[in-house]
Amino acid sequence: MTIDIGDSVTIEYTGRLDDETVFDTSRQSVAEETGLVEAQPDREYAPLTVDIGDEQVIEGLEEGLIGLEAGQTETLTIPPEKAYGEPSEDNIQEFETDALREMLGGQTPEEGSYLEAENGSQGEVVHVDEEVVRVDFNPGLAGETLTFEVDIIDVN
């Protein structure tokens, strides 16, 4: 049975950047080998089940699964426009330093630290001075071409 929209698909996967850095995986052994376990100690590494058409994963991964079958292994290369897009200046927000300090209970953020917006998105503080703080809310993988090694475990 080939995968189509409406199917529930269970996969094992490893995601890599162009330089072969592993940025995500469902496999415990790969997570241990690459240091992901130390970076995310509370995460459970297990097969992922995706409902095709429900936009639960990035567009390019979902599209790449369509037409595959249970038992198949495939390498999918996903360009930025089908993943997390290109970095955009629109995703860099400026805050008045005094106002942001007040929101943070008197603390002044430091460059390189991360803030969480009310909508749950994370941003990196990229500039701090007496007047303004700039926070970059671009996704961490924006601008990256992603390669996924995917094993199709089950299709329902």
N, CA, C and O of each residue as an XYZ file, in Angstrom:
624
protein
N       0.840     -1.184      0.000
C       0.000      0.000      0.000
C       0.882      1.244      0.000
O       1.684      1.444      0.912
N       0.732      2.068     -1.015
C       1.528      3.290     -1.081
C       0.875      4.381     -0.233
O      -0.348      4.455     -0.113
N       1.721      5.216      0.345
C       1.267      6.287      1.230
C       0.562      7.360      0.412
O       1.026      7.766     -0.653
N      -0.580      7.809      0.946
C      -1.356      8.868      0.309
C      -1.959      9.752      1.399
O      -1.917      9.412      2.582
N      -2.514     10.874      0.994
C      -3.167     11.787      1.934
C      -4.266     11.034      2.673
O      -5.044     10.294      2.070
N      -4.317     11.233      3.977
C      -5.290     10.557      4.823
C      -4.722      9.347      5.536
O      -5.332      8.851      6.484
N      -3.558      8.857      5.099
C      -2.936      7.698      5.749
C      -2.229      8.122      7.035
O      -1.781      9.259      7.175
N      -2.146      7.192      7.950
C      -1.350      7.350      9.159
C      -0.076      6.535      8.946
O      -0.136      5.333      8.684
N       1.060      7.187      9.059
C       2.344      6.570      8.724
C       3.274      6.635      9.927
O       3.418      7.686     10.553
N       3.904      5.511     10.249
C       4.888      5.470     11.322
C       6.266      5.322     10.694
O       6.509      4.431      9.880
N       7.167      6.227     11.097
C       8.510      6.252     10.512
C       9.581      6.299     11.596
O       9.344      6.741     12.720
N      10.758      5.830     11.222
C      12.000      6.103     11.940
C      12.758      7.061     11.032
O      12.723      6.910      9.810
N      13.449      8.053     11.614
C      14.121      9.040     10.764
C      15.355      9.607     11.446
O      15.492      9.587     12.669
N      16.245     10.111     10.604
C      17.369     10.918     11.069
C      17.474     12.107     10.128
O      17.537     11.946      8.909
N      17.494     13.304     10.708
C      17.609     14.533      9.923
C      19.005     15.107     10.040
O      19.552     15.240     11.134
N      19.580     15.452      8.873
C      20.943     16.001      8.828
C      20.973     17.309      8.048
O      20.138     17.556      7.178
N      21.954     18.139      8.383
C      22.243     19.350      7.622
C      23.233     19.008      6.513
O      23.730     17.884      6.445
N      23.519     19.975      5.646
C      24.462     19.745      4.546
C      25.846     19.298      5.030
O      26.539     18.559      4.331
N      26.245     19.745      6.224
C      27.568     19.361      6.739
C      27.540     18.034      7.506
O      28.504     17.690      8.190
N      26.425     17.286      7.389
C      26.225     15.971      8.007
C      25.891     16.027      9.500
O      25.756     14.982     10.135
N      25.756     17.225     10.068
C      25.351     17.357     11.467
C      23.936     16.816     11.634
O      23.032     17.190     10.886
N      23.745     15.938     12.614
C      22.408     15.418     12.911
C      21.699     16.445     13.788
O      22.188     16.788     14.864
N      20.538     16.940     13.325
C      19.778     17.913     14.098
C      18.567     17.296     14.769
O      18.009     17.881     15.697
N      18.146     16.108     14.310
C      16.998     15.440     14.914
C      16.981     13.975     14.486
O      17.470     13.622     13.412
N      16.418     13.139     15.333
C      16.293     11.717     15.020
C      15.219     11.095     15.895
O      14.883     11.621     16.956
N      14.694      9.987     15.443
C      13.766      9.193     16.262
C      14.505      8.024     16.904
O      13.937      7.307     17.727
N      15.753      7.832     16.536
C      16.512      6.664     16.976
C      17.368      6.976     18.206
O      18.203      7.880     18.170
N      17.165      6.243     19.272
C      17.916      6.426     20.512
C      19.419      6.285     20.271
O      20.201      7.088     20.779
N      19.830      5.279     19.508
C      21.263      5.040     19.285
C      21.924      6.209     18.555
O      23.045      6.593     18.889
N      21.242      6.771     17.569
C      21.788      7.919     16.832
C      21.858      9.135     17.751
O      22.829      9.890     17.713
N      20.837      9.322     18.570
C      20.829     10.443     19.516
C      21.998     10.347     20.491
O      22.623     11.355     20.821
N      22.288      9.134     20.949
C      23.413      8.936     21.861
C      24.742      9.189     21.162
O      25.619      9.846     21.723
N      24.904      8.669     19.934
C      26.147      8.842     19.164
C      26.455     10.300     18.876
O      27.617     10.707     18.887
N      25.419     11.089     18.619
C      25.607     12.463     18.149
C      25.473     13.521     19.233
O      25.613     14.711     18.953
N      25.205     13.107     20.469
C      25.116     14.068     21.562
C      23.749     14.707     21.742
O      23.591     15.584     22.591
N      22.765     14.289     20.968
C      21.424     14.867     21.120
C      20.811     14.513     22.474
O      20.036     15.296     23.023
N      21.146     13.352     23.011
C      20.592     12.934     24.303
C      21.009     13.918     25.393
O      20.204     14.273     26.254
N      22.267     14.357     25.356
C      22.735     15.329     26.352
C      22.030     16.671     26.186
O      21.728     17.346     27.170
N      21.772     17.053     24.943
C      21.111     18.335     24.676
C      19.637     18.319     25.055
O      19.083     19.349     25.442
N      18.998     17.157     24.948
C      17.574     17.022     25.263
C      17.369     15.779     26.136
O      16.819     14.781     25.669
N      17.806     15.831     27.392
C      17.790     14.628     28.232
C      16.393     14.087     28.544
O      16.258     12.902     28.850
N      15.369     14.907     28.477
C      14.018     14.450     28.817
C      13.241     13.939     27.615
O      12.109     13.479     27.762
N      13.823     14.013     26.448
C      13.115     13.599     25.244
C      13.118     12.081     25.094
O      14.102     11.416     25.415
N      12.015     11.552     24.608
C      11.922     10.131     24.309
C      12.174      9.955     22.810
O      11.534     10.611     21.989
N      13.096      9.077     22.462
C      13.398      8.794     21.056
C      12.644      7.534     20.658
O      12.925      6.444     21.156
N      11.679      7.697     19.751
C      10.809      6.599     19.349
C      10.274      6.892     17.952
O      10.328      8.034     17.494
N       9.756      5.864     17.268
C       9.171      6.099     15.946
C       8.099      7.199     16.009
O       7.429      7.381     17.026
N       7.963      7.911     14.909
C       7.020      9.020     14.794
C       5.857      8.593     13.921
O       6.059      8.032     12.844
N       4.642      8.853     14.376
C       3.458      8.585     13.574
C       2.902      9.914     13.081
O       2.678     10.838     13.863
N       2.683      9.995     11.771
C       2.234     11.217     11.112
C       0.963     10.918     10.322
O       0.888      9.915      9.612
N      -0.030     11.788     10.448
C      -1.235     11.697      9.624
C      -1.007     12.569      8.392
O      -0.996     13.796      8.490
N      -0.826     11.944      7.243
C      -0.498     12.653      6.005
C      -1.662     13.576      5.618
O      -2.816     13.155      5.533
N      -1.319     14.835      5.389
C      -2.321     15.839      5.030
C      -2.691     16.735      6.197
O      -3.350     17.757      6.006
N      -2.273     16.366      7.415
C      -2.619     17.162      8.599
C      -1.539     18.182      8.968
O      -1.653     18.847      9.998
N      -0.497     18.316      8.147
C       0.576     19.297      8.344
C       1.223     19.175      9.727
O       1.485     20.178     10.392
N       1.476     17.936     10.147
C       2.108     17.689     11.444
C       3.630     17.772     11.366
O       4.299     17.913     12.390
N       4.173     17.686     10.162
C       5.613     17.798      9.929
C       5.818     18.820      8.817
O       4.855     19.277      8.202
N       7.069     19.175      8.561
C       7.337     20.156      7.508
C       6.822     19.652      6.159
O       6.754     18.449      5.907
N       6.468     20.595      5.313
C       5.847     20.299      4.017
C       6.655     19.310      3.179
O       6.095     18.362      2.630
N       7.952     19.523      3.078
C       8.790     18.674      2.231
C       8.872     17.238      2.716
O       8.955     16.316      1.904
N       8.850     17.032      4.029
C       8.872     15.671      4.558
C       7.551     14.976      4.254
O       7.537     13.829      3.809
N       6.452     15.663      4.491
C       5.150     15.073      4.207
C       5.023     14.724      2.724
O       4.583     13.626      2.383
N       5.403     15.646      1.844
C       5.344     15.380      0.402
C       6.245     14.214      0.009
O       5.889     13.414     -0.856
N       7.415     14.117      0.645
C       8.365     13.060      0.324
C       7.884     11.674      0.719
O       8.302     10.676      0.132
N       7.003     11.612      1.716
C       6.479     10.318      2.158
C       5.411      9.772      1.215
O       5.236      8.558      1.108
N       4.697     10.668      0.532
C       3.619     10.238     -0.362
C       4.201      9.389     -1.491
O       5.155      9.789     -2.158
N       3.620      8.228     -1.690
C       4.065      7.309     -2.739
C       5.003      6.223     -2.248
O       5.251      5.250     -2.960
N       5.529      6.377     -1.036
C       6.389      5.332     -0.472
C       5.521      4.226      0.112
O       4.304      4.374      0.219
N       6.156      3.109      0.491
C       5.434      1.954      1.035
C       6.088      1.477      2.323
O       7.259      1.759      2.579
N       5.319      0.751      3.131
C       5.855      0.150      4.357
C       7.055     -0.723      4.007
O       7.038     -1.464      3.024
N       8.101     -0.621      4.837
C       9.311     -1.396      4.613
C      10.340     -0.673      3.760
O      11.491     -1.103      3.680
N       9.946      0.405      3.131
C      10.848      1.139      2.244
C      11.733      2.085      3.052
O      11.312      2.630      4.073
N      12.970      2.272      2.578
C      13.901      3.245      3.140
C      14.186      4.260      2.049
O      14.407      3.897      0.894
N      14.180      5.532      2.416
C      14.364      6.590      1.420
C      15.152      7.733      2.041
O      15.047      7.991      3.240
N      15.940      8.416      1.219
C      16.611      9.639      1.631
C      15.919     10.798      0.934
O      15.848     10.841     -0.294
N      15.410     11.737      1.721
C      14.671     12.883      1.201
C      15.481     14.150      1.439
O      15.883     14.424      2.570
N      15.725     14.925      0.383
C      16.415     16.200      0.503
C      15.370     17.298      0.356
O      14.641     17.354     -0.634
N      15.312     18.163      1.353
C      14.243     19.159      1.423
C      14.852     20.557      1.423
O      15.612     20.906      2.327
N      14.519     21.364      0.404
C      15.043     22.730      0.334
C      14.369     23.624      1.380
O      13.292     23.293      1.875
N      14.997     24.751      1.716
C      14.447     25.631      2.756
C      12.977     26.014      2.543
O      12.211     26.087      3.505
N      12.584     26.256      1.295
C      11.200     26.696      1.054
C      10.163     25.620      1.374
O       8.985     25.936      1.538
N      10.581     24.355      1.466
C       9.676     23.261      1.843
C       9.940     22.815      3.285
O       9.362     21.838      3.761
N      10.837     23.560      3.979
C      11.184     23.220      5.367
C      10.802     24.403      6.264
O       9.627     24.597      6.577
N      11.788     25.181      6.668
C      11.544     26.289      7.598
C      11.689     27.654      6.945
O      11.722     28.672      7.636
N      11.775     27.686      5.616
C      11.870     28.956      4.900
C      13.241     29.584      5.017
O      14.161     29.023      5.612
N      13.350     30.754      4.438
C      14.584     31.532      4.512
C      14.497     32.486      5.706
O      13.403     32.909      6.081
N      15.637     32.825      6.300
C      15.599     33.816      7.379
C      15.017     35.130      6.859
O      15.248     35.508      5.711
N      14.268     35.814      7.704
C      13.620     37.054      7.300
C      13.828     38.139      8.355
O      13.728     37.883      9.555
N      14.116     39.349      7.889
C      14.238     40.495      8.799
C      12.925     40.731      9.540
O      12.922     41.287     10.638
N      11.802     40.307      8.937
C      10.491     40.477      9.574
C      10.386     39.684     10.869
O       9.546     39.988     11.717
N      11.229     38.671     11.028
C      11.198     37.845     12.234
C      12.153     38.335     13.314
O      12.329     37.675     14.338
N      12.771     39.497     13.086
C      13.623     40.105     14.108
C      12.840     41.269     14.704
O      12.491     42.222     14.007
N      12.572     41.176     15.998
C      11.760     42.184     16.665
C      12.621     43.038     17.580
O      13.574     42.563     18.197
N      12.255     44.322     17.649
C      12.946     45.247     18.535
C      12.058     45.584     19.721
O      10.847     45.766     19.588
N      12.689     45.663     20.880
C      11.993     46.031     22.108
C      12.774     47.159     22.770
O      14.003     47.196     22.693
N      12.069     48.073     23.416
C      12.764     49.064     24.231
C      13.397     48.327     25.399
O      12.745     47.516     26.056
N      14.652     48.607     25.655
C      15.395     47.893     26.691
C      14.689     48.000     28.041
O      14.529     46.994     28.733
N      14.263     49.207     28.424
C      13.613     49.386     29.727
C      12.306     48.607     29.812
O      12.020     48.001     30.845
N      11.514     48.611     28.755
C      10.228     47.894     28.757
C      10.454     46.383     28.846
O       9.749     45.691     29.581
N      11.434     45.873     28.101
C      11.712     44.438     28.137
C      12.257     44.038     29.505
O      11.900     42.986     30.036
N      13.117     44.873     30.071
C      13.662     44.600     31.406
C      12.520     44.497     32.424
O      12.543     43.637     33.304
N      11.534     45.370     32.298
C      10.387     45.338     33.208
C       9.579     44.048     33.026
O       9.150     43.440     34.006
N       9.371     43.629     31.759
C       8.636     42.386     31.492
C       9.370     41.173     32.057
O       8.742     40.174     32.409
N      10.704     41.260     32.143
C      11.523     40.141     32.614
C      11.835     40.248     34.104
O      12.772     39.616     34.591
N      11.057     41.038     34.817
C      11.224     41.125     36.267
C      12.498     41.808     36.705
O      13.061     41.471     37.747
N      12.963     42.773     35.914
C      14.148     43.538     36.283
C      15.437     43.041     35.671
O      16.480     43.671     35.849
N      15.399     41.929     34.956
C      16.614     41.392     34.345
C      16.803     41.976     32.942
O      15.838     42.145     32.197
N      18.035     42.276     32.597
C      18.363     42.698     31.232
C      18.874     41.471     30.488
O      19.826     40.832     30.936
N      18.254     41.130     29.352
C      18.733     39.953     28.607
C      20.129     40.195     28.054
O      20.527     41.334     27.808
N      20.861     39.110     27.863
C      22.207     39.183     27.295
C      22.190     38.620     25.886
O      21.391     37.741     25.564
N      23.091     39.143     25.040
C      23.221     38.590     23.690
C      23.528     37.110     23.794
O      24.344     36.686     24.612
N      22.854     36.314     22.938
C      23.045     34.873     22.937
C      22.042     34.127     23.800
O      21.905     32.909     23.685
N      21.334     34.857     24.671
C      20.304     34.195     25.474
C      19.023     34.056     24.652
O      18.890     34.661     23.588
N      18.100     33.268     25.148
C      16.852     33.010     24.433
C      15.661     33.478     25.255
O      15.640     33.359     26.481
N      14.673     34.011     24.550
C      13.423     34.445     25.161
C      12.282     33.686     24.506
O      12.365     33.304     23.338
N      11.217     33.471     25.266
C      10.034     32.835     24.707
C       8.922     33.866     24.626
O       8.602     34.529     25.613
N       8.333     33.998     23.437
C       7.234     34.932     23.227
C       5.941     34.339     23.792
O       5.876     33.151     24.110
N       4.926     35.177     23.909
C       3.636     34.718     24.422
C       3.055     33.589     23.581
O       2.336     32.735     24.100
N       3.364     33.579     22.271
C       2.836     32.531     21.387
C       3.657     31.244     21.438
O       3.358     30.288     20.722
N       4.696     31.215     22.287
C       5.502     30.013     22.458
C       6.737     29.948     21.574
O       7.567     29.056     21.749
N       6.881     30.880     20.619
C       8.068     30.846     19.766
C       9.285     31.324     20.556
O       9.182     32.169     21.446
N      10.441     30.758     20.203
C      11.686     31.110     20.877
C      12.492     32.039     20.001
O      12.542     31.871     18.783
N      13.127     33.025     20.626
C      13.973     33.953     19.887
C      15.300     34.137     20.580
O      15.395     34.101     21.807
N      16.329     34.337     19.766
C      17.670     34.572     20.300
C      17.921     36.070     20.384
O      17.672     36.803     19.427
N      18.411     36.517     21.519
C      18.770     37.918     21.690
C      20.048     38.156     20.881
O      21.089     37.562     21.162
N      19.959     39.032     19.873
C      21.102     39.253     18.980
C      21.751     40.627     19.168
O      22.829     40.882     18.631
N      21.094     41.519     19.934
C      21.669     42.849     20.178
C      21.045     43.419     21.449
O      19.835     43.327     21.661
N      21.903     44.016     22.297
C      21.433     44.699     23.504
C      22.234     45.972     23.667
O      23.464     45.945     23.637
N      21.538     47.098     23.843
C      22.192     48.333     24.272
C      21.229     49.072     25.206
O      20.190     48.522     25.569
N      21.551     50.283     25.592
C      20.721     51.023     26.552
C      19.328     51.334     26.005
O      18.377     51.479     26.773
N      19.208     51.437     24.685
C      17.954     51.855     24.066
C      17.078     50.692     23.603
O      15.863     50.690     23.800
N      17.733     49.692     22.976
C      16.963     48.681     22.269
C      17.560     47.274     22.437
O      18.772     47.099     22.570
N      16.664     46.287     22.426
C      17.057     44.877     22.403
C      16.442     44.285     21.149
O      15.248     44.453     20.904
N      17.257     43.584     20.342
C      16.744     42.909     19.144
C      16.739     41.410     19.394
O      17.717     40.836     19.873
N      15.599     40.782     19.053
C      15.422     39.349     19.256
C      15.059     38.716     17.915
O      14.120     39.142     17.244
N      15.824     37.691     17.541
C      15.638     36.992     16.266
C      14.742     35.777     16.491
O      15.133     34.812     17.147
N      13.524     35.845     15.932
C      12.552     34.760     16.059
C      12.517     33.862     14.815
O      11.589     33.069     14.654
N      13.517     33.981     13.940
C      13.591     33.061     12.801
C      13.784     31.647     13.337
O      14.497     31.458     14.323
N      13.157     30.642     12.703
C      13.414     29.260     13.128
C      14.908     28.951     13.030
O      15.593     29.440     12.132
N      15.399     28.147     13.950
C      16.822     27.801     13.967
C      17.304     27.138     12.692
O      18.484     27.235     12.356
N      16.414     26.466     11.973
C      16.791     25.781     10.735
C      16.393     26.563      9.484
O      16.442     26.029      8.376
N      15.997     27.828      9.658
C      15.660     28.658      8.494
C      16.883     28.773      7.591
O      18.001     28.976      8.064
N      16.659     28.642      6.287
C      17.737     28.760      5.314
C      18.508     27.473      5.076
O      19.388     27.437      4.216
N      18.202     26.427      5.810
C      18.935     25.166      5.702
C      18.232     24.182      4.763
O      17.007     24.062      4.766
N      19.037     23.482      3.962
C      18.553     22.327      3.216
C      18.688     21.133      4.148
O      19.754     20.891      4.715
N      17.598     20.388      4.302
C      17.560     19.280      5.255
C      17.518     17.948      4.514
O      16.846     17.821      3.491
N      18.231     16.966      5.029
C      18.203     15.624      4.469
C      17.691     14.670      5.541
O      18.227     14.610      6.648
N      16.649     13.928      5.195
C      16.070     12.957      6.118
C      16.277     11.550      5.568
O      15.913     11.264      4.427
N      16.859     10.677      6.378
C      16.889      9.241      6.085
C      15.660      8.684      6.791
O      15.544      8.765      8.014
N      14.741      8.117      6.006
C      13.444      7.695      6.520
C      13.235      6.209      6.275
O      13.448      5.720      5.165
N      12.817      5.490      7.314
C      12.385      4.089      7.191
C      10.900      4.061      7.472
O      10.458      4.489      8.538
N      10.118      3.557      6.515
C       8.671      3.457      6.689
C       8.382      2.173      7.468
O       8.599      1.071      6.963
N       7.896      2.320      8.691
C       7.619      1.185      9.572
C       6.229      0.617      9.297
O       6.061     -0.598      9.183
N       5.221      1.511      9.189
C       3.848      1.057      9.064
C       3.011      2.109      8.339
O       3.267      3.307      8.458
N       2.014      1.654      7.591
C       1.072      2.543      6.897
C      -0.333      2.034      7.174
O      -0.625      0.864      6.926
N      -1.211      2.897      7.686
C      -2.613      2.531      7.944
C      -3.537      3.460      7.174
O      -4.758      3.322      7.254
